[in-house]
Amino acid sequence: MTSAATGQFTMYTTPWCGYCKRLKSQLSREGITGHEVNIEEHPEAADLVMRANGGNQTVPTLVFSDGAAMTNPSLAQVKQKLAELS
């Protein structure tokens, strides 16, 4: 993935989330970076995650530059969405 994908999403996480750690590691290996927000440190971010997930603080939640959201997506799903945005 090229640097064109950089910054096209915000990843909402918590420090203790195993799924978040796994996805961050997979994205890093592919050279894909986005903006990360810890919802425990930012209550407004937790509210956004809850709105995207039917009232649940489910992470990782990714929100893309076009406003689309994905909850606990696979690496393949993220790469596909970034390709659509390019």
C-alpha positions in Angstrom: 0.0 0.0 0.0 1.3 3.4 -0.9 1.5 6.4 1.4 -1.5 7.7 -0.5 -3.6 5.7 2.0 -2.0 7.5 5.0 -4.4 9.5 7.0 -7.5 8.3 5.2 -9.0 6.8 8.4 -9.2 7.3 12.2 -8.9 4.2 14.3 -10.7 4.3 17.6 -9.1 1.9 20.2 -8.4 1.2 23.8 -5.0 0.2 25.2 -6.2 -3.2 26.4 -8.0 -4.3 23.2 -6.4 -7.4 21.7 -8.2 -6.9 18.4 -6.9 -3.3 18.2 -3.4 -4.5 18.8 -3.7 -7.2 16.1 -5.1 -4.8 13.5 -2.5 -2.1 14.3 0.2 -4.7 13.8 -1.2 -5.9 10.5 -1.6 -2.3 9.2 1.9 -1.4 10.3 3.4 -4.4 8.4 1.6 -3.2 5.3 2.9 0.4 5.8 -0.7 1.7 6.3 -1.1 4.4 8.8 -4.1 6.4 10.1 -4.9 8.5 13.0 -5.4 6.6 16.3 -7.7 7.8 19.1 -7.9 6.1 22.5 -11.6 6.3 23.5 -10.7 6.0 27.2 -8.9 9.4 27.0 -11.4 11.1 24.7 -15.0 10.9 25.9 -16.3 12.5 22.7 -14.6 9.7 20.7 -16.3 7.1 22.9 -19.6 8.8 22.0 -18.8 8.6 18.3 -17.9 4.9 18.6 -21.2 4.2 20.5 -23.2 6.0 17.7 -21.5 3.9 15.1 -22.1 0.6 17.0 -25.6 0.7 18.2 -24.7 2.1 21.7 -21.7 -0.2 22.2 -18.1 1.0 22.7 -16.8 -1.7 20.3 -13.2 -1.3 19.2 -11.4 -1.2 16.9 -13.8 1.1 15.0 -12.4 2.7 11.9 -14.0 5.8 10.4 -12.8 6.6 6.9 -12.4 10.0 5.1 -15.7 9.5 3.3 -17.6 9.0 6.7 -18.0 5.2 6.4 -17.3 3.2 9.5 -16.1 -0.4 10.0 -16.1 -2.3 13.3 -13.3 -4.8 13.9 -12.5 -5.0 10.2 -10.0 -7.5 8.7 -6.9 -6.2 7.1 -8.3 -7.1 3.7 -11.5 -5.1 4.4 -9.4 -2.0 5.3 -7.2 -2.4 2.2 -10.3 -2.7 0.0 -11.9 0.4 1.5 -8.6 2.4 1.1 -8.4 1.3 -2.5 -11.9 2.6 -3.1 -10.9 6.0 -1.6 -7.8 6.3 -3.7 
